[in-house]
Amino acid sequence: MTALALPRKRHLLPGFGLTLGVTLLYVVIIIVLPVSAMLFKTASLGFDEFWRIVTSNRSLAAYRITFGSAAVATVFNGAFGLLLAWVLVRYEFRGKRALDALVDLPFALPTAVAGLTLVTLFAKNGWYGQFLEPLGIKVNYTQLGIIIAMVFTSIPFVVRTVQPVLEEVEADIEEAAMTLGATPWQVFSRVVWPAIMPAFITGCVLSFARSLGEFGAVVFIAGNLPGLTEIVSLLIYIRLDEYNYPAAAGLATVLLATAFFTLFLTNSLQAWHLRYADRKS
């Protein structure tokens, strides 16, 4: 008596094994191997030498400038990016499609071109600089210029993460809240904000992480003055130019650890928020 053959399991995605293998190969070649090589190079320093490099006065100054500038840029991107996403979703006006396309310009524009453009605009005789310089506001070769470069290159992350979630918020719920006597601020804080908060936090974190690693736009407008306008990415470039690869790897490891910790913290906050929302509902 022959046993009945069990029906073979079929995946929704044709060629699942092949696609999974290609994906894993891509992750290994593009992400795992480069990161592993950097960590091995850092490990060759030894803890004492590594600690001496990452805690030197020049490195600490670069951390202060980098993290401080990225934090200020992220705060601005959070406020302005949320406002921009709100305008694009809730209002119809002439030129809306052009404005929506301009949001993605920093993604398409090479960062070096962005840096050269910003330097030209904020030069003493530039379109913006000719009005700011007489007021005593200097942008080029200052920390303010670094912040502006970081804002320009990272603001799309906030807009593009909040915008699709905001589009899914049903207007009927907001109208029902207003008929019950809620003010516009109460509608936003109690109806809209809880729905978009996880996406908003994700966008801000991505903006912060992008600002930490920014190089092309900053290198032109910063001027690379140690202790004043030298960010970590520029210091890493200098160490590479000096063929001091272990020191460059050590500094890069600090940025990598910071980015991973920030993303881990954000995912934890989002998971907590989802569990809290499920219990509340």
Phi and psi restraints in degrees (value plus and minus 20) as a CYANA .aco file:
   2 THR   PHI    -108.3   -68.3
   2 THR   PSI     119.5   159.5
   3 ALA   PHI     -96.0   -56.0
   3 ALA   PSI     123.3   163.3
   4 LEU   PHI     -91.0   -51.0
   4 LEU   PSI     112.7   152.7
   5 ALA   PHI     -95.5   -55.5
   5 ALA   PSI     110.2   150.2
   6 LEU   PHI     -91.8   -51.8
   6 LEU   PSI     122.1   162.1
   7 PRO   PHI     -82.8   -42.8
   7 PRO   PSI     117.2   157.2
   8 ARG   PHI     -95.0   -55.0
   8 ARG   PSI     117.4   157.4
   9 LYS   PHI     -88.8   -48.8
   9 LYS   PSI     114.8   154.8
  10 ARG   PHI    -138.5   -98.5
  10 ARG   PSI     117.4   157.4
  11 HIS   PHI    -110.0   -70.0
  11 HIS   PSI     131.0   171.0
  12 LEU   PHI     -84.5   -44.5
  12 LEU   PSI     -54.8   -14.8
  13 LEU   PHI    -114.4   -74.4
  13 LEU   PSI      95.7   135.7
  14 PRO   PHI     -81.9   -41.9
  14 PRO   PSI     119.9   159.9
  15 GLY   PHI      46.7    86.7
  15 GLY   PSI      20.5    60.5
  16 PHE   PHI     -79.2   -39.2
  16 PHE   PSI     -64.0   -24.0
  17 GLY   PHI     -81.1   -41.1
  17 GLY   PSI     -63.2   -23.2
  18 LEU   PHI     -85.9   -45.9
  18 LEU   PSI     -66.2   -26.2
  19 THR   PHI     -85.6   -45.6
  19 THR   PSI     -58.8   -18.8
  20 LEU   PHI     -84.8   -44.8
  20 LEU   PSI     -60.5   -20.5
  21 GLY   PHI     -84.2   -44.2
  21 GLY   PSI     -62.6   -22.6
  22 VAL   PHI     -83.9   -43.9
  22 VAL   PSI     -60.1   -20.1
  23 THR   PHI     -83.8   -43.8
  23 THR   PSI     -66.1   -26.1
  24 LEU   PHI     -84.8   -44.8
  24 LEU   PSI     -58.6   -18.6
  25 LEU   PHI     -82.8   -42.8
  25 LEU   PSI     -61.3   -21.3
  26 TYR   PHI     -82.5   -42.5
  26 TYR   PSI     -64.9   -24.9
  27 VAL   PHI     -82.4   -42.4
  27 VAL   PSI     -61.3   -21.3
  28 VAL   PHI     -86.1   -46.1
  28 VAL   PSI     -66.2   -26.2
  29 ILE   PHI     -91.8   -51.8
  29 ILE   PSI     -62.7   -22.7
  30 ILE   PHI    -106.1   -66.1
  30 ILE   PSI     -52.2   -12.2
  31 ILE   PHI    -134.2   -94.2
  31 ILE   PSI     -77.2   -37.2
  32 VAL   PHI     -85.1   -45.1
  32 VAL   PSI     -69.5   -29.5
  33 LEU   PHI     -83.5   -43.5
  33 LEU   PSI     -67.8   -27.8
  34 PRO   PHI     -81.3   -41.3
  34 PRO   PSI     -62.2   -22.2
  35 VAL   PHI     -85.8   -45.8
  35 VAL   PSI     -60.9   -20.9
  36 SER   PHI     -84.1   -44.1
  36 SER   PSI     -61.7   -21.7
  37 ALA   PHI     -81.3   -41.3
  37 ALA   PSI     -60.0   -20.0
  38 MET   PHI     -86.1   -46.1
  38 MET   PSI     -62.2   -22.2
  39 LEU   PHI     -86.7   -46.7
  39 LEU   PSI     -57.8   -17.8
  40 PHE   PHI     -85.1   -45.1
  40 PHE   PSI     -59.3   -19.3
  41 LYS   PHI     -85.3   -45.3
  41 LYS   PSI     -58.3   -18.3
  42 THR   PHI     -86.4   -46.4
  42 THR   PSI     -60.8   -20.8
  43 ALA   PHI     -83.7   -43.7
  43 ALA   PSI     -45.7    -5.7
  44 SER   PHI     -88.8   -48.8
  44 SER   PSI     -34.9     5.1
  45 LEU   PHI     -91.9   -51.9
  45 LEU   PSI     -54.2   -14.2
  46 GLY   PHI      65.8   105.8
  46 GLY   PSI     133.1   173.1
  47 PHE   PHI     -84.7   -44.7
  47 PHE   PSI     -62.3   -22.3
  48 ASP   PHI     -82.9   -42.9
  48 ASP   PSI     -65.7   -25.7
  49 GLU   PHI     -87.7   -47.7
  49 GLU   PSI     -60.0   -20.0
  50 PHE   PHI     -80.4   -40.4
  50 PHE   PSI     -65.6   -25.6
  51 TRP   PHI     -84.9   -44.9
  51 TRP   PSI     -57.2   -17.2
  52 ARG   PHI     -84.4   -44.4
  52 ARG   PSI     -58.9   -18.9
  53 ILE   PHI     -91.0   -51.0
  53 ILE   PSI     -67.9   -27.9
  54 VAL   PHI     -99.3   -59.3
  54 VAL   PSI     -30.8     9.2
  55 THR   PHI    -135.4   -95.4
  55 THR   PSI      -4.9    35.1
  56 SER   PHI     -87.2   -47.2
  56 SER   PSI     140.8   180.8
  57 ASN   PHI     -79.5   -39.5
  57 ASN   PSI     -59.0   -19.0
  58 ARG   PHI     -88.4   -48.4
  58 ARG   PSI     -59.4   -19.4
  59 SER   PHI     -87.0   -47.0
  59 SER   PSI     -62.6   -22.6
  60 LEU   PHI     -83.1   -43.1
  60 LEU   PSI     -58.9   -18.9
  61 ALA   PHI     -84.5   -44.5
  61 ALA   PSI     -59.8   -19.8
  62 ALA   PHI     -85.4   -45.4
  62 ALA   PSI     -59.6   -19.6
  63 TYR   PHI     -80.6   -40.6
  63 TYR   PSI     -66.6   -26.6
  64 ARG   PHI     -80.2   -40.2
  64 ARG   PSI     -65.0   -25.0
  65 ILE   PHI     -88.3   -48.3
  65 ILE   PSI     -63.0   -23.0
  66 THR   PHI     -86.7   -46.7
  66 THR   PSI     -74.3   -34.3
  67 PHE   PHI     -87.7   -47.7
  67 PHE   PSI     -58.1   -18.1
  68 GLY   PHI     -84.9   -44.9
  68 GLY   PSI     -65.3   -25.3
  69 SER   PHI     -85.3   -45.3
  69 SER   PSI     -61.7   -21.7
  70 ALA   PHI     -84.6   -44.6
  70 ALA   PSI     -57.4   -17.4
  71 ALA   PHI     -85.8   -45.8
  71 ALA   PSI     -65.5   -25.5
  72 VAL   PHI     -83.7   -43.7
  72 VAL   PSI     -63.1   -23.1
  73 ALA   PHI     -81.8   -41.8
  73 ALA   PSI     -58.3   -18.3
  74 THR   PHI     -88.2   -48.2
  74 THR   PSI     -59.6   -19.6
  75 VAL   PHI     -81.5   -41.5
  75 VAL   PSI     -65.8   -25.8
  76 PHE   PHI     -83.4   -43.4
  76 PHE   PSI     -65.0   -25.0
  77 ASN   PHI     -83.0   -43.0
  77 ASN   PSI     -57.1   -17.1
  78 GLY   PHI     -82.3   -42.3
  78 GLY   PSI     -66.2   -26.2
  79 ALA   PHI     -91.4   -51.4
  79 ALA   PSI     -72.4   -32.4
  80 PHE   PHI     -91.3   -51.3
  80 PHE   PSI     -57.1   -17.1
  81 GLY   PHI     -85.1   -45.1
  81 GLY   PSI     -59.9   -19.9
  82 LEU   PHI     -84.2   -44.2
  82 LEU   PSI     -62.8   -22.8
  83 LEU   PHI     -83.3   -43.3
  83 LEU   PSI     -62.4   -22.4
  84 LEU   PHI     -85.7   -45.7
  84 LEU   PSI     -61.9   -21.9
  85 ALA   PHI     -83.1   -43.1
  85 ALA   PSI     -59.4   -19.4
  86 TRP   PHI     -82.7   -42.7
  86 TRP   PSI     -64.2   -24.2
  87 VAL   PHI     -84.3   -44.3
  87 VAL   PSI     -61.9   -21.9
  88 LEU   PHI     -87.8   -47.8
  88 LEU   PSI     -50.1   -10.1
  89 VAL   PHI    -109.7   -69.7
  89 VAL   PSI     -61.7   -21.7
  90 ARG   PHI    -114.8   -74.8
  90 ARG   PSI     -30.7     9.3
  91 TYR   PHI    -147.9  -107.9
  91 TYR   PSI     129.0   169.0
  92 GLU   PHI    -133.4   -93.4
  92 GLU   PSI     107.8   147.8
  93 PHE   PHI    -175.6  -135.6
  93 PHE   PSI     143.1   183.1
  94 ARG   PHI     -89.6   -49.6
  94 ARG   PSI     112.3   152.3
  95 GLY   PHI      68.6   108.6
  95 GLY   PSI     -10.0    30.0
  96 LYS   PHI     -83.0   -43.0
  96 LYS   PSI     -62.7   -22.7
  97 ARG   PHI     -85.9   -45.9
  97 ARG   PSI     -56.5   -16.5
  98 ALA   PHI     -86.7   -46.7
  98 ALA   PSI     -61.0   -21.0
  99 LEU   PHI     -85.4   -45.4
  99 LEU   PSI     -59.6   -19.6
 100 ASP   PHI     -83.8   -43.8
 100 ASP   PSI     -58.0   -18.0
 101 ALA   PHI     -90.6   -50.6
 101 ALA   PSI     -55.1   -15.1
 102 LEU   PHI     -85.4   -45.4
 102 LEU   PSI     -43.9    -3.9
 103 VAL   PHI     -80.7   -40.7
 103 VAL   PSI     -54.9   -14.9
 104 ASP   PHI    -106.4   -66.4
 104 ASP   PSI     -19.3    20.7
 105 LEU   PHI     -77.6   -37.6
 105 LEU   PSI     -63.0   -23.0
 106 PRO   PHI     -80.9   -40.9
 106 PRO   PSI     -46.2    -6.2
 107 PHE   PHI     -91.2   -51.2
 107 PHE   PSI     -57.3   -17.3
 108 ALA   PHI    -107.1   -67.1
 108 ALA   PSI     -48.3    -8.3
 109 LEU   PHI    -102.0   -62.0
 109 LEU   PSI     108.6   148.6
 110 PRO   PHI     -76.8   -36.8
 110 PRO   PSI     118.2   158.2
 111 THR   PHI     -84.4   -44.4
 111 THR   PSI     -50.5   -10.5
 112 ALA   PHI     -84.6   -44.6
 112 ALA   PSI     -59.3   -19.3
 113 VAL   PHI     -85.1   -45.1
 113 VAL   PSI     -59.6   -19.6
 114 ALA   PHI     -81.9   -41.9
 114 ALA   PSI     -61.6   -21.6
 115 GLY   PHI     -83.5   -43.5
 115 GLY   PSI     -64.5   -24.5
 116 LEU   PHI     -83.6   -43.6
 116 LEU   PSI     -58.9   -18.9
 117 THR   PHI     -84.0   -44.0
 117 THR   PSI     -64.4   -24.4
 118 LEU   PHI     -84.9   -44.9
 118 LEU   PSI     -61.0   -21.0
 119 VAL   PHI     -81.2   -41.2
 119 VAL   PSI     -60.2   -20.2
 120 THR   PHI     -87.7   -47.7
 120 THR   PSI     -61.8   -21.8
 121 LEU   PHI     -85.7   -45.7
 121 LEU   PSI     -58.4   -18.4
 122 PHE   PHI    -119.4   -79.4
 122 PHE   PSI      -8.8    31.2
 123 ALA   PHI     -86.5   -46.5
 123 ALA   PSI     147.7   187.7
 124 LYS   PHI     -79.0   -39.0
 124 LYS   PSI     -54.0   -14.0
 125 ASN   PHI    -128.0   -88.0
 125 ASN   PSI      -4.3    35.7
 126 GLY   PHI     -98.3   -58.3
 126 GLY   PSI     153.9   193.9
 127 TRP   PHI     -79.5   -39.5
 127 TRP   PSI     -61.2   -21.2
 128 TYR   PHI    -113.2   -73.2
 128 TYR   PSI     -59.0   -19.0
 129 GLY   PHI     -83.2   -43.2
 129 GLY   PSI     -51.6   -11.6
 130 GLN   PHI     -86.5   -46.5
 130 GLN   PSI     -40.8    -0.8
 131 PHE   PHI    -117.7   -77.7
 131 PHE   PSI     -50.1   -10.1
 132 LEU   PHI    -101.8   -61.8
 132 LEU   PSI     -58.7   -18.7
 133 GLU   PHI     -78.1   -38.1
 133 GLU   PSI     -65.1   -25.1
 134 PRO   PHI     -82.2   -42.2
 134 PRO   PSI     -42.9    -2.9
 135 LEU   PHI    -106.1   -66.1
 135 LEU   PSI     -19.2    20.8
 136 GLY   PHI      62.5   102.5
 136 GLY   PSI      -5.6    34.4
 137 ILE   PHI    -121.1   -81.1
 137 ILE   PSI      86.3   126.3
 138 LYS   PHI    -124.5   -84.5
 138 LYS   PSI     110.2   150.2
 139 VAL   PHI    -127.1   -87.1
 139 VAL   PSI     -70.4   -30.4
 140 ASN   PHI     -83.5   -43.5
 140 ASN   PSI     115.9   155.9
 141 TYR   PHI      43.7    83.7
 141 TYR   PSI      12.9    52.9
 142 THR   PHI    -154.0  -114.0
 142 THR   PSI     149.6   189.6
 143 GLN   PHI     -86.5   -46.5
 143 GLN   PSI     -48.9    -8.9
 144 LEU   PHI     -80.1   -40.1
 144 LEU   PSI     -59.3   -19.3
 145 GLY   PHI     -84.2   -44.2
 145 GLY   PSI     -58.0   -18.0
 146 ILE   PHI     -82.0   -42.0
 146 ILE   PSI     -63.6   -23.6
 147 ILE   PHI     -82.8   -42.8
 147 ILE   PSI     -63.4   -23.4
 148 ILE   PHI     -83.4   -43.4
 148 ILE   PSI     -61.0   -21.0
 149 ALA   PHI     -84.0   -44.0
 149 ALA   PSI     -60.8   -20.8
 150 MET   PHI     -86.3   -46.3
 150 MET   PSI     -59.3   -19.3
 151 VAL   PHI     -80.9   -40.9
 151 VAL   PSI     -66.3   -26.3
 152 PHE   PHI     -81.3   -41.3
 152 PHE   PSI     -61.8   -21.8
 153 THR   PHI    -103.6   -63.6
 153 THR   PSI     -36.8     3.2
 154 SER   PHI    -137.7   -97.7
 154 SER   PSI     -27.2    12.8
 155 ILE   PHI     -85.2   -45.2
 155 ILE   PSI     -49.2    -9.2
 156 PRO   PHI     -80.1   -40.1
 156 PRO   PSI     -45.6    -5.6
 157 PHE   PHI     -82.9   -42.9
 157 PHE   PSI     -59.3   -19.3
 158 VAL   PHI     -90.6   -50.6
 158 VAL   PSI     -66.5   -26.5
 159 VAL   PHI     -82.7   -42.7
 159 VAL   PSI     -66.7   -26.7
 160 ARG   PHI     -96.2   -56.2
 160 ARG   PSI     -36.9     3.1
 161 THR   PHI    -109.2   -69.2
 161 THR   PSI     -51.5   -11.5
 162 VAL   PHI    -103.4   -63.4
 162 VAL   PSI     -56.9   -16.9
 163 GLN   PHI     -76.9   -36.9
 163 GLN   PSI     -70.8   -30.8
 164 PRO   PHI     -86.4   -46.4
 164 PRO   PSI     -52.8   -12.8
 165 VAL   PHI     -89.8   -49.8
 165 VAL   PSI     -60.3   -20.3
 166 LEU   PHI     -84.3   -44.3
 166 LEU   PSI     -52.9   -12.9
 167 GLU   PHI     -86.9   -46.9
 167 GLU   PSI     -45.9    -5.9
 168 GLU   PHI    -105.1   -65.1
 168 GLU   PSI     -31.2     8.8
 169 VAL   PHI     -91.3   -51.3
 169 VAL   PSI      99.7   139.7
 170 GLU   PHI     -94.1   -54.1
 170 GLU   PSI     114.1   154.1
 171 ALA   PHI     -88.1   -48.1
 171 ALA   PSI     -44.8    -4.8
 172 ASP   PHI     -81.6   -41.6
 172 ASP   PSI     -56.9   -16.9
 173 ILE   PHI     -86.8   -46.8
 173 ILE   PSI     -60.7   -20.7
 174 GLU   PHI     -86.0   -46.0
 174 GLU   PSI     -61.3   -21.3
 175 GLU   PHI     -85.6   -45.6
 175 GLU   PSI     -57.2   -17.2
 176 ALA   PHI     -84.4   -44.4
 176 ALA   PSI     -60.0   -20.0
 177 ALA   PHI     -84.9   -44.9
 177 ALA   PSI     -57.4   -17.4
 178 MET   PHI     -90.9   -50.9
 178 MET   PSI     -54.3   -14.3
 179 THR   PHI     -88.4   -48.4
 179 THR   PSI     -43.7    -3.7
 180 LEU   PHI    -105.2   -65.2
 180 LEU   PSI     -17.3    22.7
 181 GLY   PHI      82.1   122.1
 181 GLY   PSI     -12.1    27.9
 182 ALA   PHI     -94.1   -54.1
 182 ALA   PSI     122.1   162.1
 183 THR   PHI     -98.9   -58.9
 183 THR   PSI     142.9   182.9
 184 PRO   PHI     -75.8   -35.8
 184 PRO   PSI     -57.3   -17.3
 185 TRP   PHI     -87.9   -47.9
 185 TRP   PSI     -58.9   -18.9
 186 GLN   PHI     -86.4   -46.4
 186 GLN   PSI     -56.4   -16.4
 187 VAL   PHI     -83.2   -43.2
 187 VAL   PSI     -63.1   -23.1
 188 PHE   PHI     -88.2   -48.2
 188 PHE   PSI     -67.2   -27.2
 189 SER   PHI     -93.4   -53.4
 189 SER   PSI     -48.5    -8.5
 190 ARG   PHI    -128.1   -88.1
 190 ARG   PSI     -35.3     4.7
 191 VAL   PHI    -135.4   -95.4
 191 VAL   PSI     -73.4   -33.4
 192 VAL   PHI     -99.7   -59.7
 192 VAL   PSI     -68.2   -28.2
 193 TRP   PHI     -79.2   -39.2
 193 TRP   PSI     -65.6   -25.6
 194 PRO   PHI     -79.2   -39.2
 194 PRO   PSI     -49.3    -9.3
 195 ALA   PHI     -96.5   -56.5
 195 ALA   PSI     -55.3   -15.3
 196 ILE   PHI    -119.2   -79.2
 196 ILE   PSI     -26.5    13.5
 197 MET   PHI     -79.6   -39.6
 197 MET   PSI     -66.6   -26.6
 198 PRO   PHI     -78.3   -38.3
 198 PRO   PSI     -61.5   -21.5
 199 ALA   PHI     -87.4   -47.4
 199 ALA   PSI     -57.5   -17.5
 200 PHE   PHI     -84.1   -44.1
 200 PHE   PSI     -64.2   -24.2
 201 ILE   PHI     -83.7   -43.7
 201 ILE   PSI     -62.3   -22.3
 202 THR   PHI     -80.7   -40.7
 202 THR   PSI     -64.4   -24.4
 203 GLY   PHI     -83.1   -43.1
 203 GLY   PSI     -60.7   -20.7
 204 CYS   PHI     -86.2   -46.2
 204 CYS   PSI     -59.8   -19.8
 205 VAL   PHI     -86.3   -46.3
 205 VAL   PSI     -63.9   -23.9
 206 LEU   PHI     -82.3   -42.3
 206 LEU   PSI     -58.2   -18.2
 207 SER   PHI     -83.5   -43.5
 207 SER   PSI     -62.7   -22.7
 208 PHE   PHI     -84.5   -44.5
 208 PHE   PSI     -65.3   -25.3
 209 ALA   PHI     -84.2   -44.2
 209 ALA   PSI     -58.7   -18.7
 210 ARG   PHI     -85.0   -45.0
 210 ARG   PSI     -58.2   -18.2
 211 SER   PHI     -87.1   -47.1
 211 SER   PSI     -56.4   -16.4
 212 LEU   PHI     -80.9   -40.9
 212 LEU   PSI     -57.7   -17.7
 213 GLY   PHI    -116.4   -76.4
 213 GLY   PSI     -13.3    26.7
 214 GLU   PHI     -85.8   -45.8
 214 GLU   PSI     116.9   156.9
 215 PHE   PHI    -154.7  -114.7
 215 PHE   PSI     -74.4   -34.4
 216 GLY   PHI     -78.3   -38.3
 216 GLY   PSI     -66.2   -26.2
 217 ALA   PHI     -94.9   -54.9
 217 ALA   PSI     -50.5   -10.5
 218 VAL   PHI     -99.4   -59.4
 218 VAL   PSI     -53.9   -13.9
 219 VAL   PHI     -80.3   -40.3
 219 VAL   PSI     -50.0   -10.0
 220 PHE   PHI    -104.1   -64.1
 220 PHE   PSI     -58.6   -18.6
 221 ILE   PHI    -109.8   -69.8
 221 ILE   PSI     -36.8     3.2
 222 ALA   PHI    -100.2   -60.2
 222 ALA   PSI     -59.7   -19.7
 223 GLY   PHI      66.2   106.2
 223 GLY   PSI     -31.1     8.9
 224 ASN   PHI      35.8    75.8
 224 ASN   PSI      36.1    76.1
 225 LEU   PHI    -118.4   -78.4
 225 LEU   PSI      91.1   131.1
 226 PRO   PHI     -74.9   -34.9
 226 PRO   PSI     110.3   150.3
 227 GLY   PHI      64.0   104.0
 227 GLY   PSI     -30.3     9.7
 228 LEU   PHI    -141.4  -101.4
 228 LEU   PSI     -71.6   -31.6
 229 THR   PHI    -154.1  -114.1
 229 THR   PSI       1.7    41.7
 230 GLU   PHI    -117.2   -77.2
 230 GLU   PSI      92.5   132.5
 231 ILE   PHI    -111.0   -71.0
 231 ILE   PSI     152.2   192.2
 232 VAL   PHI     -83.7   -43.7
 232 VAL   PSI     -60.0   -20.0
 233 SER   PHI     -80.9   -40.9
 233 SER   PSI     -60.0   -20.0
 234 LEU   PHI     -87.2   -47.2
 234 LEU   PSI     -58.3   -18.3
 235 LEU   PHI     -86.3   -46.3
 235 LEU   PSI     -57.7   -17.7
 236 ILE   PHI     -82.5   -42.5
 236 ILE   PSI     -62.0   -22.0
 237 TYR   PHI     -81.9   -41.9
 237 TYR   PSI     -59.9   -19.9
 238 ILE   PHI     -83.9   -43.9
 238 ILE   PSI     -62.9   -22.9
 239 ARG   PHI     -84.3   -44.3
 239 ARG   PSI     -56.6   -16.6
 240 LEU   PHI     -87.3   -47.3
 240 LEU   PSI     -58.6   -18.6
 241 ASP   PHI     -86.4   -46.4
 241 ASP   PSI     -45.1    -5.1
 242 GLU   PHI    -109.2   -69.2
 242 GLU   PSI     -15.9    24.1
 243 TYR   PHI      41.3    81.3
 243 TYR   PSI       5.8    45.8
 244 ASN   PHI    -116.5   -76.5
 244 ASN   PSI      52.1    92.1
 245 TYR   PHI     -85.3   -45.3
 245 TYR   PSI     -60.4   -20.4
 246 PRO   PHI     -81.0   -41.0
 246 PRO   PSI     -60.8   -20.8
 247 ALA   PHI     -84.7   -44.7
 247 ALA   PSI     -61.2   -21.2
 248 ALA   PHI     -82.7   -42.7
 248 ALA   PSI     -61.3   -21.3
 249 ALA   PHI     -85.2   -45.2
 249 ALA   PSI     -57.4   -17.4
 250 GLY   PHI     -83.4   -43.4
 250 GLY   PSI     -64.8   -24.8
 251 LEU   PHI     -86.2   -46.2
 251 LEU   PSI     -58.9   -18.9
 252 ALA   PHI     -85.6   -45.6
 252 ALA   PSI     -53.6   -13.6
 253 THR   PHI     -83.9   -43.9
 253 THR   PSI     -56.8   -16.8
 254 VAL   PHI     -82.5   -42.5
 254 VAL   PSI     -65.8   -25.8
 255 LEU   PHI     -83.7   -43.7
 255 LEU   PSI     -61.0   -21.0
 256 LEU   PHI     -83.4   -43.4
 256 LEU   PSI     -64.4   -24.4
 257 ALA   PHI     -83.0   -43.0
 257 ALA   PSI     -59.5   -19.5
 258 THR   PHI     -84.5   -44.5
 258 THR   PSI     -62.8   -22.8
 259 ALA   PHI     -84.9   -44.9
 259 ALA   PSI     -63.5   -23.5
 260 PHE   PHI     -84.3   -44.3
 260 PHE   PSI     -62.4   -22.4
 261 PHE   PHI     -84.1   -44.1
 261 PHE   PSI     -60.2   -20.2
 262 THR   PHI     -84.3   -44.3
 262 THR   PSI     -64.2   -24.2
 263 LEU   PHI     -86.0   -46.0
 263 LEU   PSI     -59.6   -19.6
 264 PHE   PHI     -82.9   -42.9
 264 PHE   PSI     -63.6   -23.6
 265 LEU   PHI     -83.4   -43.4
 265 LEU   PSI     -60.1   -20.1
 266 THR   PHI     -85.4   -45.4
 266 THR   PSI     -64.7   -24.7
 267 ASN   PHI     -82.3   -42.3
 267 ASN   PSI     -57.3   -17.3
 268 SER   PHI     -85.2   -45.2
 268 SER   PSI     -62.2   -22.2
 269 LEU   PHI     -84.6   -44.6
 269 LEU   PSI     -60.2   -20.2
 270 GLN   PHI     -86.0   -46.0
 270 GLN   PSI     -61.6   -21.6
 271 ALA   PHI     -82.6   -42.6
 271 ALA   PSI     -61.5   -21.5
 272 TRP   PHI     -83.7   -43.7
 272 TRP   PSI     -60.6   -20.6
 273 HIS   PHI     -84.7   -44.7
 273 HIS   PSI     -60.4   -20.4
 274 LEU   PHI     -86.2   -46.2
 274 LEU   PSI     -62.0   -22.0
 275 ARG   PHI     -83.9   -43.9
 275 ARG   PSI     -60.2   -20.2
 276 TYR   PHI     -84.6   -44.6
 276 TYR   PSI     -61.0   -21.0
 277 ALA   PHI     -86.0   -46.0
 277 ALA   PSI     -58.7   -18.7
 278 ASP   PHI     -85.0   -45.0
 278 ASP   PSI     -62.3   -22.3
 279 ARG   PHI     -86.9   -46.9
 279 ARG   PSI     -56.5   -16.5
 280 LYS   PHI     -89.6   -49.6
 280 LYS   PSI     -55.0   -15.0
